[in-house]
Amino acid sequence: MMTGPLQDLLVIDLSRALAGPHATQMLGDLGARVIKVEAPGRGDDTRGWGPPFVGDPGRRESTYFLSANRNKQSIVLDLKDAGDCDLLRDLIDRADVLVENFRTGVLDRLGLGIDTLQRRNPRLVVLSITGFGHDGPEGGRAGYDQIAQGEAGLMSLTGSGPVDPQRVGVPIADLLSGMNGAYGVLAALHERERTGRGTVVRTSLLASVIGVHAFQGTRWTVAGEVGRAQGNQHPSIAPYGLFRCRDGAVQIALGSEGLWRRFCAAFGIDPSTPGLASNSERVLGRELTIKTVESAFADWDAEPLADRLAEIGVPAGKVRSLDEVYAWDQVASQGLVVEVDHPSLGTVRLPGPPLRFFDADGAEVTPTGHRAPPTLDQHARSIRDWLGRAAS
């Protein structure tokens, strides 16, 4: 098993799709032993999500599944089978954390309601992720990422303009729910050290998207303004966004008046020009701001322009495609790509964990030796042996 700050913890993962599996992958990245319980025949829903699939016929693997299930073991259990339910209860009795994202009421129908779980294992921390919350007038509603992005307002803030709502290019509601769930679990485990008892952590796709409304939320709740999508320009800072140049575009972020004056000096702009003299003026007169910046960039190609911006200390960057991102030496330097040995695919490269750890002497102690996402039921025999149960 991996080493890491959570290496003494056992996590039982009853979740599927993405929010729950992302949470348990985060815990597994930190060294926890994660046992993923999957349905007979098909396993996690994401095993069938594609294309793309990779591998030989009959042993195909979904790249979607591979993105959310490293550092886990897999066992197939039929939760309608009494023997398999008994085995699951054995796992729960030994577990520190149970993660589930069933619709409200499913655990109770399985005979694993919260009261039952806490009687069996008083130290158990339970993470429950739902679409719109476990209670309230729509508490039983099924949750899918894009639905939540729309219902929680995120799509109204994303797109080229107010009549062009767009989803974020990754399932951000699911991913945020997983992240919130993981940090909630860590808080509950810390509390358990003081109280000796586990608690229930609940989050939802709805809560997770609203939790990152940030200034767009207070823009409405405090100022009474409804934010709308406006493309690649920041709604409260200018210039801050994507600007065209001769052979493409660059992004700049001028978050202070000092940066604005430095930028103006380098590109021959009078910073006191009416409509440009303050951030508020530049935001309200956005068309003039964009025209002024793009006129200054008109004779520049993107690469030398980016170099010039770096030279004068103006935060800037380009828009990279994913193949460019994963070829970038800075990405490699941060450990953001890991190689794992997969039982059917061989050595594969996966996006890596976003955390690094260092000891007091500055030596890196980030967990390494990551395990490949499991094939379906890959670890059934070893888990049954560990429990002292013969294979069925």
C-alpha positions in Angstrom: 0.0 0.0 0.0 1.0 3.6 -0.4 2.5 5.6 2.3 1.2 9.1 3.2 -0.5 11.1 5.9 -3.7 9.0 5.7 -2.0 5.6 5.4 -3.6 4.2 8.5 -7.2 4.9 7.3 -9.6 2.5 5.5 -12.2 4.1 3.2 -15.1 2.2 1.8 -16.3 3.7 -1.4 -19.9 3.0 -2.3 -20.1 5.9 -4.7 -20.1 5.9 -8.5 -19.7 8.3 -11.4 -17.6 11.3 -10.3 -18.3 13.3 -7.2 -17.8 10.5 -4.7 -15.0 8.8 -6.6 -13.2 12.1 -6.9 -13.4 12.5 -3.1 -12.1 9.0 -2.5 -9.4 9.4 -5.0 -8.2 12.4 -3.1 -8.1 10.4 0.1 -6.3 7.6 -1.7 -3.7 10.0 -3.1 -2.9 10.8 0.5 -2.3 7.2 1.4 -5.7 5.9 2.6 -6.6 2.4 1.6 -9.7 2.8 -0.5 -11.9 -0.2 -1.3 -14.3 0.5 -4.2 -17.5 -1.5 -4.1 -18.9 -2.0 -7.5 -22.1 -3.5 -9.0 -22.0 -6.9 -10.7 -21.5 -7.0 -14.4 -21.0 -3.3 -15.2 -19.2 -1.8 -12.2 -19.0 1.9 -11.8 -21.2 3.8 -14.4 -18.1 5.5 -15.8 -16.6 2.2 -16.9 -19.0 2.5 -19.8 -18.6 6.2 -20.5 -16.9 6.8 -23.8 -15.4 6.9 -26.3 -12.5 7.2 -25.9 -11.8 3.7 -24.7 -8.3 2.1 -24.6 -7.0 -1.4 -24.6 -7.6 -4.6 -26.4 -11.1 -5.8 -27.3 -12.7 -7.4 -24.3 -10.5 -5.6 -22.0 -11.3 -2.0 -22.9 -11.0 0.7 -20.3 -12.8 4.0 -20.2 -10.4 7.0 -20.0 -13.2 8.7 -18.0 -13.0 5.9 -15.3 -9.2 6.2 -15.3 -9.4 9.9 -14.4 -11.2 9.3 -11.0 -10.1 6.0 -9.6 -6.3 5.8 -9.0 -5.1 4.4 -5.7 -8.1 2.2 -5.1 -9.0 -1.5 -4.9 -12.1 -3.0 -6.5 -14.5 -5.6 -5.3 -17.8 -6.5 -6.8 -20.7 -7.0 -4.4 -24.4 -7.5 -5.1 -26.1 -5.4 -2.5 -29.3 -7.4 -3.0 -27.4 -10.6 -2.0 -27.4 -11.4 1.7 -23.9 -12.9 1.7 -22.5 -9.9 -0.1 -24.3 -7.5 2.3 -22.7 -9.4 5.2 -19.3 -8.9 3.6 -20.0 -5.2 3.2 -20.9 -5.0 6.8 -17.6 -6.6 7.8 -15.8 -3.9 5.7 -17.8 -1.2 7.4 -17.0 -2.5 10.8 -13.3 -2.0 10.0 -13.6 1.3 8.2 -12.8 4.8 9.2 -14.8 6.4 6.3 -17.7 5.4 4.2 -18.5 7.4 1.1 -21.8 7.2 -0.8 -23.7 9.2 -3.3 -27.0 7.3 -3.5 -30.3 9.1 -3.8 -31.8 10.0 -0.4 -33.2 6.9 1.2 -31.3 4.2 -0.6 -28.9 3.4 2.3 -32.0 2.9 4.6 -33.5 0.5 2.1 -30.2 -1.5 2.1 -30.4 -1.7 5.9 -27.5 0.7 6.2 -29.1 3.8 7.5 -27.1 6.3 9.5 -28.4 5.0 12.9 -27.4 1.5 11.9 -24.0 2.5 10.7 -23.2 4.5 13.9 -24.4 1.6 16.1 -22.1 -0.8 14.2 -19.1 1.5 14.1 -19.3 4.5 16.3 -16.0 5.9 15.0 -17.2 5.8 11.4 -17.2 9.0 9.4 -19.9 9.0 6.7 -19.7 11.2 3.6 -22.9 11.6 1.7 -23.0 13.6 -1.6 -26.3 14.4 -3.2 -27.4 16.5 -6.2 -29.4 19.2 -4.4 -29.1 18.4 -0.7 -30.4 15.5 1.4 -33.5 17.4 2.6 -35.6 20.4 1.6 -38.3 20.6 -1.0 -36.1 19.1 -3.7 -33.9 16.9 -1.5 -34.6 13.7 -3.4 -33.9 15.1 -6.8 -31.3 13.3 -8.9 -28.1 15.3 -9.5 -26.0 15.5 -12.7 -23.2 17.9 -13.2 -24.6 19.9 -16.1 -28.0 20.1 -14.6 -26.4 21.5 -11.4 -24.3 23.9 -13.3 -27.4 25.4 -14.8 -29.6 25.3 -11.7 -26.9 26.8 -9.5 -26.3 29.7 -11.8 -22.9 28.9 -13.1 -23.9 28.6 -16.8 -25.5 32.0 -16.6 -22.1 33.4 -15.8 -20.2 31.4 -18.5 -20.3 31.9 -22.2 -19.7 34.7 -24.8 -22.6 36.8 -23.6 -25.9 36.8 -21.7 -27.8 34.8 -24.4 -25.0 32.2 -24.7 -25.0 30.1 -21.5 -22.3 27.5 -21.5 -21.2 24.7 -19.3 -17.7 24.7 -17.9 -15.5 22.3 -20.0 -15.0 19.8 -17.1 -17.7 18.5 -14.7 -16.9 21.2 -12.2 -20.0 20.6 -9.9 -19.0 17.0 -9.5 -15.3 17.8 -8.9 -16.0 20.6 -6.4 -18.4 18.3 -4.5 -15.7 15.7 -4.3 -13.2 18.3 -3.0 -15.6 19.6 -0.5 -16.4 16.1 0.6 -12.8 15.2 1.1 -12.0 18.2 3.2 -15.2 17.7 5.2 -14.0 14.1 5.9 -10.6 15.3 7.1 -12.3 17.8 9.5 -14.6 15.0 10.8 -11.6 12.7 11.3 -9.8 15.5 13.2 -12.9 16.0 15.4 -13.0 12.2 16.0 -9.6 12.5 17.7 -11.2 14.7 20.3 -14.6 13.0 20.7 -13.9 9.4 19.8 -16.9 9.4 17.6 -17.5 9.7 13.8 -19.9 12.2 12.3 -21.9 12.5 9.1 -20.6 15.0 6.4 -23.1 16.1 3.8 -22.5 18.2 0.7 -24.2 18.5 -2.7 -23.6 19.6 -6.3 -25.8 22.6 -5.6 -24.0 23.6 -2.5 -20.6 23.2 -4.1 -21.4 25.5 -7.1 -23.0 28.1 -4.9 -20.0 27.9 -2.6 -17.7 29.2 -5.4 -20.0 32.0 -6.6 -17.4 34.3 -4.9 -17.8 37.9 -5.9 -20.6 37.1 -8.3 -22.6 35.9 -5.3 -22.1 39.1 -3.2 -22.6 41.1 -6.4 -26.2 40.0 -6.1 -26.8 39.5 -2.4 -25.2 42.8 -1.3 -25.3 45.1 -4.4 -28.4 43.7 -6.1 -26.7 43.2 -9.4 -27.3 40.0 -11.4 -24.0 38.9 -13.0 -24.2 37.7 -16.6 -21.8 35.9 -19.0 -19.5 38.3 -20.8 -17.0 36.1 -22.5 -13.3 36.4 -21.7 -13.3 39.7 -19.9 -13.4 40.1 -16.1 -16.6 41.7 -14.8 -14.9 43.8 -12.1 -11.3 44.4 -13.3 -10.0 45.9 -16.6 -8.0 45.2 -18.5 -8.1 41.6 -17.4 -8.9 38.9 -20.0 -8.1 37.7 -23.5 -6.9 40.3 -26.1 -6.1 39.9 -29.8 -2.7 40.6 -31.3 -1.4 40.2 -34.8 -1.2 36.4 -35.0 -3.4 35.3 -32.2 -4.2 36.4 -28.6 -2.7 36.7 -25.2 -4.2 37.0 -21.7 -3.3 39.8 -19.4 -4.3 40.4 -15.8 -3.8 44.0 -14.6 -5.1 43.8 -11.0 -3.7 47.1 -9.7 -3.3 50.7 -10.8 0.5 50.2 -10.6 0.4 47.4 -13.1 -1.8 49.5 -15.4 0.6 52.5 -15.3 3.6 50.1 -16.0 1.7 48.6 -18.9 0.8 52.0 -20.3 4.4 53.2 -20.1 5.6 50.2 -22.1 3.0 50.4 -24.8 2.7 54.2 -25.3 -0.8 54.6 -23.7 -1.7 57.7 -21.6 -3.0 56.3 -18.4 -4.9 59.5 -17.6 -7.0 59.3 -20.8 -10.7 59.9 -19.9 -12.4 56.6 -19.6 -9.1 54.9 -18.7 -7.9 56.7 -15.6 -9.3 54.3 -13.0 -10.4 50.7 -12.8 -14.0 51.7 -12.4 -13.8 53.8 -15.6 -12.1 51.0 -17.5 -14.8 48.5 -16.4 -17.7 50.8 -17.2 -16.1 51.8 -20.5 -15.0 48.3 -21.4 -15.2 48.8 -25.2 -12.7 51.6 -25.1 -10.4 49.6 -22.8 -10.4 46.6 -25.2 -9.9 48.8 -28.3 -7.0 50.6 -26.6 -5.2 47.4 -25.5 -5.8 45.6 -28.8 -4.6 48.7 -30.8 -1.4 48.6 -28.7 -1.0 44.8 -29.5 -1.9 45.1 -33.2 1.7 45.0 -34.5 2.9 42.3 -32.1 2.9 38.5 -32.6 1.9 36.5 -29.5 5.3 35.0 -28.6 7.3 38.2 -28.5 4.4 40.0 -27.0 4.3 37.5 -24.1 8.1 37.9 -23.7 7.7 41.7 -23.5 4.9 41.5 -21.0 7.0 39.2 -18.8 9.9 41.7 -19.2 7.9 44.5 -17.7 6.4 42.4 -15.0 2.8 42.3 -16.3 1.1 38.9 -15.6 0.3 37.3 -18.9 -0.1 34.0 -20.6 -1.4 32.1 -23.6 -4.3 29.6 -24.0 -2.7 26.1 -24.2 -4.3 23.0 -25.6 -4.2 20.0 -23.3 -1.4 18.3 -25.4 0.6 21.5 -24.8 -0.2 21.5 -21.1 1.0 17.9 -20.6 4.2 18.6 -22.6 5.0 21.6 -20.5 8.1 21.2 -18.3 6.5 23.3 -15.5 3.7 20.7 -15.3 6.3 17.9 -15.0 8.3 19.7 -12.4 5.2 19.9 -10.1 4.5 16.2 -10.2 1.3 16.7 -12.1 1.7 13.7 -14.3 2.2 10.2 -12.7 3.0 6.9 -14.4 1.2 3.8 -13.2 1.3 0.1 -14.2 -2.2 -0.9 -15.2 -3.0 -4.7 -15.3 -4.3 -4.6 -18.8 -3.0 -1.4 -20.3 0.6 -1.5 -19.1 2.3 1.7 -18.2 0.0 4.7 -18.5 0.3 8.4 -17.7 -2.4 10.0 -15.5 -3.0 13.6 -14.3 -1.4 13.6 -10.9 -2.5 14.9 -7.4 -2.4 18.6 -6.9 -0.7 18.5 -3.4 3.0 18.3 -2.5 4.4 17.8 1.1 7.8 18.9 2.6 9.3 18.2 6.0 10.8 20.7 8.3 14.2 20.4 6.6 12.7 21.1 3.2 12.9 17.6 1.9 9.9 16.5 -0.2 7.8 13.8 1.4 4.9 13.8 -1.1 3.3 10.3 -1.4 4.6 8.4 -4.4 4.1 4.9 -5.8 0.6 5.6 -7.1 -1.6 2.6 -8.0 -3.4 2.3 -11.3 -7.2 2.5 -11.4 -8.4 -1.1 -10.8 -10.0 -3.4 -13.2 -13.5 -4.6 -12.2 -13.3 -6.9 -9.2 -9.5 -7.0 -9.4 -9.0 -7.2 -5.6 -11.9 -9.4 -4.6 -9.7 -12.4 -3.6 -7.2 -10.4 -1.6 -10.0 -8.5 0.2 -11.9 -11.7 1.0 -8.7 -13.3 2.3 -8.0 -10.3 4.5 -11.6 -10.6 5.9 -11.1 -14.3 6.5 -13.8 -15.2 4.0 -13.4 -17.8 1.3 -14.1 -16.7 -2.3 -17.7 -17.2 -3.3 
